[in-house]
Amino acid sequence: MDTLKLINTTIAVVFFVCYAYQFFYIPIPHLKAPPPHSPAKANRYAVCICARNEEAVITDLIDSLKAQTYDPRLFSVFVIADNCTDSTAEKARRAGAIVYERENKKHVGKGYALECLLDHINRDCPGAFDGYFVFDADNILEPDYIEQMNRSFSDGYDIVTSYRNSKNYGDNWISAGYALWFLRESRYLNNARMLLNTSCAVSGTGFVFSQRILDSTGGWHFHLLTEDIEFSVHHILRGVKIGFCPEAVLYDEQPVLFSQSWRQRMRWAKGYLQVFQRYGADLVGGALRGSFSCFDMSMAIMPAIVLTVISLIANLSLALLGAAFGDDIMLVLQPFAQMLINTYLMIFVLGAITTVSEWNSIRACTQSKLLYMFTFPLFMLTYIPISLAALFVQVEWKPIEHRVSAAMLRAAERR
């Protein structure tokens, strides 16, 4: 029992040392005003959309691009229909996009699709664009999205990410769990980082990068299971400061089935391990040389998984060992239960703060907003078995089916 308490106390202390700084992020967006923008430039953009069997939602994204307040002569929409077996390509063409089709069953995933699309664009339109937006096919944009992002891009950032909201927050506790995490990431991680003049991180979708970035890497060569994190880490290690635009709002669709969520988050957990395996030594080295961004990214991709898995294995192993020697297994498991309760309460506080501050941005009824504050910690705690499984299971990229249309989003806004 004493050994188990010591292990859990040690893990709790290490966890606090690693992540206490993120609690200091929380007041920053409420206390510090953003710096004024430089005069906006008339930048030219290629909008890149990777789509695999997205016929149900691809038109909504293209329509939201057509409705942008930014000069439509300054951006072009490109779609890569990646291994599609439906009418995604046809619908995208009818909606006005320039469409390329890709068939490759060996190299599967968004990173490979984006690489193919960018190769096509730079071959067919050399020197035509200053920057490249990256969206998922299920996204919908606020009408001033590109205009707002262009203001941040004109400030001199070579990479800018945006505020990530969700179409289907109110569907169930799973979609709300995702949505609340992304809202927290936008407001209390990336926004705080930007205000503190340190680097932000790209999160999946809704970002723009410059031609200089593409030239520096000789194309898109980020193919790990979490290509967004790999992209962020690669450039942070090279001194690039990633910006954040809180006024540019994007909506995406979250999974509602636990089986889908398990599969997707298993890929993320495995991807974090891949990124740390490839870049971990450089990140730690950068942190030791005084780079806060390297430290921040190190904490974002690794310690939580490792500490969680160590705690789970230690508690279960000692509980089983104690039971074998006649100890009361419930008594032995008590410290682990207390750790879970403490973790639940900590995550609840983070979720509650985010819910209150982003209340008007959440597309759900009052009852759902309140209920999903309490289920958010349960959603996050399911990362424990996912993280453990990711250590041993072979993971492949698989698409998530999207069905939430723009009409459904408008219906949620009226509730």
N, C-alpha and C positions, 0 to 999 in steps of 0.2 A: 504493500500500500504506500509506504513512504517513498519507494523507488518511483512508483507511478506518479505520485504528487510532484516529485522533483522533476520528472520528465515533462509533465504538463506545465509546470511553472516555468521551466527553462524555455519551452516552446513559446509560451505566452510572452515572456520577456523579449525573446528574439523577434517575435511577430511585432511587438510594440515598437522595438527599435527600428525595424524595417519600414513600418507603415505609419508611425506617428506623424510624420511630416504631412501626410495627406489630410489629417485633421486640421492642420494649419492652413490648408488650401481653402477650407470651407468659408471663412469670412471674407476672403479676398475679393470675390465678385461683388460683394455688397459694400465694400469699403474703398475699393480702388477704381477710379474711372479709367476707361480705355484712352489711350493717346489719340489725338486727332489724326484723321487720315490725310495722306498726301493727295494732291489733285489726281483724280482718276484718269487713266489712260484708255484709249480705244484699242484694247488688246483683242487679238483674234484668237478664237478658241475652236478646238475640235472637241466635240462631246462624244465620249467613248462609252458605249453600252455593250456589255457582255451578256448574252441571253441564251439560255438553253431551255427550250420548250416553255416559253413565256408568252404564249399567244393570249393568255387571259389578261395580261397586265401591260404589255409592251406599248400599246397604243396610248394608254393613260400617261405614261412618262413622256412620250413624244408630244402629246397634246399639251402637257404642262410646260414643255420646252418652247412650243410655239407661242404660248401665252406669256413668255418672259418679257419684262420691261426693257431688257438689254437689247441693243440694236440687232435685229435678226440677221443683218448683213455681215455681222462680225463673228458669227459662230455657225458651224455646220454639225449636223448630227450623223454619227456613224454607229452602225450596229454590227456586231459579229454574231451571227447565228451559229452557235457552237454545238455541233453534233445534234441538231434539232430533228425531231421526227414529227413535228406539228407545223402549224402555219405561221410560226414566229416571223420568218424572213418575209413572207408575203405581206403580212399585216404591217410590218415595219416599213416596207417599201411603199405601201399604199398611204401610210401616215406621213411619208415625206423624207424618211431617213435614207442615207446611203448604206446599203447592206452588203456585207461580205458573208460568205458561208464557209464554215470550217468543218471538216470531217477528219477526226484523229482520235481513235479509241485508245491509243497508247499514252499520249500526253494529255491527260484530262485535268481540268481545273481552270479556275478563273485566270490564274497567272499565265497559263499557256494561251488562253483565248485572247487576253489583253495584248500579249506579245505579238500574236498574229495580226490583230487589228491595227496596232501601232505600226507594224511593218508595212501593212497595206497603205495606211494613211501617208506615211513618209515616202513611200515609193510613188504613190499617185499624186500627192500634193506636197512636193518638197518645198520646205521653207514657207509654207502657207500660214502657219499658226505660231502664236506666242506661247500658248499653253494648252493643256489637255485636261478636260474634266473626265472623271471616272464615276459612273453610276451603275447600280444594279438595275435590272429591268423592272423590278417591282417598286422602284422609287417614284415619288411624286414631289414636285418642287413648288415652293411658294413663288408667286409671280416675279418677285424681285430677287430671286436667288442668285442668278448670274451677276446681276448688277451689284449686289452686296459683296459677292466673292471677288469681283473685279476690283472693288475698292481696296480690299486687303491685298490682293495680288499686286496692285499698283503701288502699295507701300514698300514693295521690294522683297516680299517673301517669294521664294521659289516653289514652295509647297504650302498650300492652305487647305485646312479641313473645315467642316461646317457643323452646325447644330443638328443633331440627329434625333428626330422625333419618330413616332410610330403611327401607322394607320389604324392598327387594331389593338390598342392598349387594353380595351375593355372586354376582349373576347374571353379570356380566362386567366388563371394565375400564371400560366407559362408565358403567354404573350406579354402580360404586364410585367413579369420578372425581367424579361429582356428589355422592354421599353424603359423601365425605371432605371436599369443599369446604364443604358445609353444616355438617358437624360442626365444622370449623375456624372457620367464620363464627360459629357459636353460642358455642363455648368461648373462642376467642381473639380475637374481634372484639367481638361484642355483650356477652358476659359481662365482658370486661375494661373495655369502655366503661362499663357499669353500675357496676362496682366503683370506677371512677375518677370517677364522678358526672358523666359527660358523656353525650351522647345516643346511643342505639343506632339501628338502622335496621330497618325491616320488610323481611322477605325472603320475598316471594311469598305465603305462607300461614301460618296459625297466629298470628293476632294479634287484639287486641281494642282498640276505641277507644270513647270516651265519647260520650254524647249531646251534650256541649258541643262536641266536635270536629265532629260532624255539623252542629250548628247554626251553627258558625263558618264553615263552607264552604257552607251552604245546600244540603246534599245531597252526594252523591259525584260529583265532576266531574274525575276523574283517568282519562284515556283514552289516554295514551301507551302505547307497546308494553311499557314496564315501569312499569305503574301503581303497583306497590308502592314503587319508588324515587321516583317522582314524588310520591306521598303522603308519604313520609318527608321528602324535601327541602322540600316546601311547608311542612310544619309546623315543621321545624327552623329554617327561615328566619324563622318567626314566634315563635321562642323556646320552642317546645314540646320538652320533654325526653322522648324515647321510652325506656320502660323495658324490661327483659329479665327473664324468669322462667326460670332454669335448671332448676327442678324440674318445669316443665310440659313434658312430652315428647310430641311429635307424630311420626308416621311418614308419609312420603309415598312415592310410587312414582317411580322414575327411569327415563328412557328406556334402552333396551338396544340399539337400532339406531343406527348412526352417522348415517344419514340423518335420523332423528328428532332426534338431538342437534344436528346441524348446523342444522336448521331452527329449533329452539328457541333455541339460543345465538346464531344470527344475529339473531333477534328481540330477544334481550337486548342484544346489541352495538348494534343500531340504536336500541333504546330508551335506552341510556345516552347515545348521541349526541343524541337528541331532548331528553332531560332537561337535558343540559348546554347545549344550544342555548337552551332556554327559561329555565333557572335559573342558568346558569354565572356570569354577571356578578354576580348577587346573592350567590352562594356565595363568589366571590372577594372581593367587597366585604365580606361578613361576616367572612371569614377575616382580611382586612387590619385590620378593626376589633377583632380579638382573639377571635373565636369559634372555638374549637377544633373544635366540631361542624361548622361550615361548612367548615373546612379538611379535616376527616376525610371528609366526604361528597364534597367536590371530588376528593379522591384516589381515592375509591371508584368514581367514575363515569367518569373521563376520562383522566388521564395515562398509565395503562398501555396503553390502546388506541392513543393518539397516539404514544407512544414506540416501541411495538412496530411500528407501521406505518412510521414514519420509518426505523427500523433496517432493516426488511425491504426497503423501497424503495431505501435508500442502498446497502446491501450488494449487492443484485442488480444495480442500475444500474452501480455501479463495477466489479462483476465482469464484466459484459457489455462495458463500455467497455474494461477492461483486456484482455479476450480479443480485442477488435477491433484492438488495437494490438500483439497478439502476446504478451501476458503469459500465464503459466501460470494458467489459470482456477482450478485447485485451490489455488494459492498465494494468489490474491486472495480466495478464499472462506474461507481459514483463519481470519481474525478472526471471521467470522460463525459459523463452526462452534464456535469457542471460546466465543463469547457464548451459543450454544445449550447447550453443555455446562455453562457456569456457571449458566445459568438452570435447567437440569434439576436440578443439584445443590441449588440454593437451594430449589426447590419440593419436592424429595425430602425435605429436612430438615424443612420445614413439615409435609408429609404424614406423615412418620415420627413427629414430636412429637405430632401429633393422633391418629394410630393408637394410640400407646402410652398416651396419657392417657385416650382414650375407648375403650380396648380392650374393656371389659366392656359397653359400650353398642352395639357394632357387632354386628349380627346376621349373622354369617358364620363359617365355620370358620377355624381358625388359618392354614392354608395360603393361603386367600384374603386374609386380612388382610395377611399378609406380602407376597404377590405384588403386591397392588394398591398397596402403598407405592411400588413401582418403576414401575408403569404410571401412577400419578397425575400425575407430571410430563409424561408423553406426552399425557395427556388435556388438561392445561392448555395445553400448547404448540400444540394444535390451534386454540386461540383466535387464533393469529397469522393464518392464512388467513381465518378467520371474521371477524376484525376488519377485515382489508383489504377483504374482499368487502362488509362492511356499509357501507362508505363509498360504494359505487357501486350496490348492488342495492336495488330496491324491495322492502320487506318487509311482509307482511301477517300478522295474527294467525291461527294455525291451531291447532286442538286437538291434543293428544297422547293417543293411545289408552292407556287404563289397564286392566290385566288382573290385577294382583296382589291376591288376596283376603286376608282376614284369616287364612284357613286356611293360606295359603302363608307368611304372616308367622310363624305359630306353628310351622310346619315348620322355618323358618330358625332360629328360636330354639332348637330342639331339636338343631340340628347342632353 
